[in-house]
């Protein structure tokens, strides 16, 4: 699954276009490297997102094509806030 789609489905970023812009502006890293929106997310990847002064790191636990709002947080675990 594409990185921008994963960020939207997991409800980390509200809209896919915003997730795409974050990737384009180098605010998203996967496994320590700047990632493009087209990166293929896999279980075990560590995603680091910078929101202004705040940085959030998370580990991907599951990759699903559809997920309910209640189950969205089960796709990842927060490592560092």
C-alpha positions as CSV (number, residue, x, y, z in Angstrom):
1,X,0.0,0.0,0.0
2,X,1.2,3.5,-0.8
3,X,2.5,5.6,2.1
4,X,0.1,8.5,1.6
5,X,-2.9,6.0,1.5
6,X,-1.6,4.3,4.7
7,X,-1.3,7.6,6.6
8,X,-4.9,8.5,5.6
9,X,-6.4,5.1,6.4
10,X,-4.7,5.0,9.8
11,X,-6.1,8.5,10.5
12,X,-2.6,9.8,11.3
13,X,-3.2,12.5,8.6
14,X,-6.7,13.5,7.8
15,X,-6.6,13.8,3.9
16,X,-4.5,11.9,1.4
17,X,-3.6,15.1,-0.4
18,X,-2.1,16.5,2.8
19,X,-0.2,13.2,3.3
20,X,1.1,13.5,-0.2
21,X,2.2,17.1,0.4
22,X,4.0,16.1,3.6
23,X,5.9,13.5,1.7
24,X,6.8,16.0,-1.1
25,X,8.1,18.5,1.5
26,X,10.3,15.8,3.2
27,X,8.4,15.7,6.5
28,X,8.0,11.9,6.4
29,X,10.8,9.4,6.8
30,X,10.5,5.6,6.6
31,X,13.3,3.5,8.3
32,X,15.5,6.6,8.6
33,X,15.2,7.7,4.9
34,X,13.1,10.5,3.4
35,X,10.1,8.7,1.7
36,X,8.0,9.5,-1.3
37,X,4.2,9.2,-1.2
38,X,4.5,6.2,-3.5
39,X,6.7,4.2,-1.1
40,X,5.2,0.7,-0.5
41,X,4.5,0.4,3.3
42,X,5.3,-3.0,4.9
43,X,4.7,-4.5,8.3
44,X,7.6,-3.5,10.6
45,X,8.4,-0.2,8.9
46,X,9.2,2.7,11.2
47,X,7.5,5.9,10.0
48,X,8.7,9.3,11.4
49,X,6.5,12.4,10.7
50,X,7.4,16.0,11.5
51,X,4.5,18.3,12.3
52,X,6.2,21.7,12.8
53,X,8.1,21.4,16.1
54,X,6.6,18.0,16.9
55,X,7.9,14.7,15.7
56,X,6.0,11.4,15.9
57,X,7.5,7.9,15.3
58,X,5.4,4.8,14.7
59,X,5.9,1.2,13.8
60,X,3.5,-0.4,11.2
61,X,1.7,-3.4,12.7
62,X,-0.7,-4.2,9.9
63,X,-1.5,-3.1,6.4
64,X,-5.2,-3.3,5.3
65,X,-7.0,-1.9,2.3
66,X,-10.1,-0.9,4.4
67,X,-10.4,-0.3,8.1
68,X,-13.1,1.2,10.3
69,X,-12.5,4.4,12.3
70,X,-12.5,2.5,15.5
71,X,-9.8,0.0,14.3
72,X,-7.5,2.6,12.6
73,X,-5.2,2.8,15.6
74,X,-4.5,-0.9,15.5
75,X,-2.5,-0.5,12.2
76,X,0.4,1.1,14.1
77,X,2.0,1.7,17.5
78,X,3.5,4.9,18.7
79,X,7.2,4.6,19.5
80,X,8.1,8.1,20.2
81,X,6.1,11.3,20.7
